[in-house]
Amino acid sequence: MGYKEEALEILKESNVIDGYSVMPVDIVQKRKEGVKRVIESIHLPRLKKGGVNGLICALYVETKYKPKIFKKSFGTIESYTCRYR
C-alpha cells in the first residue's frame, strides 16, 4: 500500500472538523438570491469530497438585530438544517 492509499484509509477512520467556516454567511446570501437546497447542492458535496464530517461555525448577529437576536440567531442556525445522513 502506497502513502496515498494509507492516507486515505486513515482519513476514512478519522474525524475531520472544519473549524473555519463562513458557510452561514454564504447560505443566507444564496437563499436571499433564491437558491434552494444550498447545503445539499453546494456545500455538502465539497465537504464530503474533503472528508469533512464535522463543522464548527461562529454565530454572529449584527447589532441592528439585537432586539430580535433570538429570532435572528435561530434563523441562522436553522439555515444549517438539511436531510443528510
ABEGO torsion letter per residue (X at the ends): XBAAAAAAAAAAABBBBBABBAAAAAAAAAAAAGBBGAAAAAAAAAAAAAGBABBBBBBBBBAAAAAAAAAAAAAAAAAABBBBX
